[in-house]
Amino acid sequence: MYQQTQTYLTQLEDLLKQHQLWQNTPIDPQALNSTVPFCHDTMAFEQWLQFVFIEKMQMLVAKQQPLPSNFAIAPMAELMLTEKDGGDAIIALLTEFDNVLGSSHE
């Protein structure tokens, strides 16, 4: 499951870069102090994907820690990325990723 998760994360990063939704400069550390879901009060959704989701998931994979289950990122992506270039491809990938991690991965 770790290898499959890493593959999804790599594909997500590639899509974000391909559609110019990847930020090359570090995010303001204060933006990470948000207490609301997806940090939507301090950063754009694509920034959350890059600086929170991908980083956290890569850390879990690298340390072979338990992966989250029963989460749904695709619905938020649908709200935030539908009008953005590449949004449909990112939403499709996140939907598939949600389904994989939502299923038993023991």
LINCORUR-V361262 format. One record per residue. N is the residue number from 0. RES is the residue in one small letter. SS is DSSP state (H for helix, E for strand, L for the rest). PHI is phi in degrees with one decimal (999 if undefined). D_CENTER is the distance of its C-alpha to the mean C-alpha in whole Angstrom. Layout:
n->N res->RES ss->SS phi->PHI d_center->D_CENTER
n->N res->RES ss->SS phi->PHI d_center->D_CENTER
This chain:
n->0 res->m ss->L phi->999 d_center->17
n->1 res->y ss->H phi->-64.2 d_center->15
n->2 res->q ss->H phi->-64.4 d_center->16
n->3 res->q ss->H phi->-63.4 d_center->15
n->4 res->t ss->H phi->-62.7 d_center->11
n->5 res->q ss->H phi->-62.2 d_center->12
n->6 res->t ss->H phi->-61.5 d_center->13
n->7 res->y ss->H phi->-61.2 d_center->9
n->8 res->l ss->H phi->-62.7 d_center->7
n->9 res->t ss->H phi->-65.0 d_center->10
n->10 res->q ss->H phi->-63.4 d_center->10
n->11 res->l ss->H phi->-63.7 d_center->7
n->12 res->e ss->H phi->-59.8 d_center->9
n->13 res->d ss->H phi->-59.9 d_center->12
n->14 res->l ss->H phi->-64.7 d_center->11
n->15 res->l ss->H phi->-61.2 d_center->10
n->16 res->k ss->H phi->-68.0 d_center->13
n->17 res->q ss->H phi->-58.3 d_center->15
n->18 res->h ss->L phi->-104.0 d_center->15
n->19 res->q ss->L phi->56.0 d_center->15
n->20 res->l ss->L phi->-107.4 d_center->12
n->21 res->w ss->L phi->-97.3 d_center->12
n->22 res->q ss->L phi->-99.4 d_center->14
n->23 res->n ss->L phi->-83.4 d_center->16
n->24 res->t ss->L phi->-99.7 d_center->18
n->25 res->p ss->L phi->-61.8 d_center->16
n->26 res->i ss->L phi->-81.4 d_center->15
n->27 res->d ss->L phi->-59.9 d_center->18
n->28 res->p ss->H phi->-54.8 d_center->18
n->29 res->q ss->H phi->-61.6 d_center->19
n->30 res->a ss->H phi->-63.2 d_center->16
n->31 res->l ss->H phi->-79.0 d_center->15
n->32 res->n ss->H phi->-84.5 d_center->18
n->33 res->s ss->L phi->-61.0 d_center->16
n->34 res->t ss->L phi->-113.1 d_center->17
n->35 res->v ss->L phi->-97.9 d_center->16
n->36 res->p ss->H phi->-55.1 d_center->13
n->37 res->f ss->H phi->60.1 d_center->10
n->38 res->c ss->H phi->49.3 d_center->12
n->39 res->h ss->L phi->-67.2 d_center->13
n->40 res->d ss->L phi->-89.1 d_center->17
n->41 res->t ss->L phi->-125.1 d_center->16
n->42 res->m ss->L phi->-155.3 d_center->13
n->43 res->a ss->L phi->-72.2 d_center->12
n->44 res->f ss->H phi->-58.2 d_center->9
n->45 res->e ss->H phi->-65.5 d_center->8
n->46 res->q ss->H phi->-68.1 d_center->9
n->47 res->w ss->H phi->-61.9 d_center->7
n->48 res->l ss->H phi->-57.3 d_center->4
n->49 res->q ss->H phi->-71.7 d_center->6
n->50 res->f ss->H phi->-91.6 d_center->9
n->51 res->v ss->H phi->-115.3 d_center->7
n->52 res->f ss->H phi->-63.5 d_center->4
n->53 res->i ss->H phi->-62.1 d_center->5
n->54 res->e ss->H phi->-61.9 d_center->9
n->55 res->k ss->H phi->-64.8 d_center->9
n->56 res->m ss->H phi->-65.6 d_center->8
n->57 res->q ss->H phi->-64.4 d_center->10
n->58 res->m ss->H phi->-64.9 d_center->13
n->59 res->l ss->H phi->-62.0 d_center->13
n->60 res->v ss->H phi->-64.7 d_center->14
n->61 res->a ss->H phi->-60.7 d_center->16
n->62 res->k ss->L phi->-93.6 d_center->18
n->63 res->q ss->L phi->51.0 d_center->18
n->64 res->q ss->L phi->-83.5 d_center->17
n->65 res->p ss->L phi->-59.5 d_center->17
n->66 res->l ss->L phi->-86.8 d_center->13
n->67 res->p ss->L phi->-65.9 d_center->13
n->68 res->s ss->L phi->-135.0 d_center->14
n->69 res->n ss->L phi->55.8 d_center->15
n->70 res->f ss->L phi->-115.7 d_center->11
n->71 res->a ss->L phi->-137.4 d_center->10
n->72 res->i ss->L phi->-95.0 d_center->7
n->73 res->a ss->H phi->-56.7 d_center->9
n->74 res->p ss->H phi->-60.4 d_center->12
n->75 res->m ss->H phi->-68.6 d_center->10
n->76 res->a ss->H phi->-60.4 d_center->9
n->77 res->e ss->H phi->-60.7 d_center->13
n->78 res->l ss->H phi->-70.4 d_center->14
n->79 res->m ss->H phi->-98.6 d_center->13
n->80 res->l ss->H phi->-114.4 d_center->12
n->81 res->t ss->L phi->-53.8 d_center->15
n->82 res->e ss->L phi->-89.9 d_center->18
n->83 res->k ss->L phi->-93.2 d_center->16
n->84 res->d ss->L phi->-58.0 d_center->16
n->85 res->g ss->L phi->84.5 d_center->14
n->86 res->g ss->H phi->-56.5 d_center->13
n->87 res->d ss->H phi->-62.2 d_center->14
n->88 res->a ss->H phi->-67.1 d_center->13
n->89 res->i ss->H phi->-67.6 d_center->9
n->90 res->i ss->H phi->-61.1 d_center->10
n->91 res->a ss->H phi->-60.9 d_center->12
n->92 res->l ss->H phi->-63.9 d_center->10
n->93 res->l ss->H phi->-67.5 d_center->7
n->94 res->t ss->H phi->-63.1 d_center->11
n->95 res->e ss->H phi->-63.3 d_center->12
n->96 res->f ss->H phi->-62.9 d_center->9
n->97 res->d ss->H phi->-55.7 d_center->10
n->98 res->n ss->H phi->-65.0 d_center->14
n->99 res->v ss->H phi->-66.6 d_center->14
n->100 res->l ss->H phi->-77.4 d_center->13
n->101 res->g ss->H phi->-78.1 d_center->15
n->102 res->s ss->L phi->-87.7 d_center->18
n->103 res->s ss->L phi->-63.3 d_center->20
n->104 res->h ss->L phi->-128.6 d_center->19
n->105 res->e ss->L phi->-80.0 d_center->21
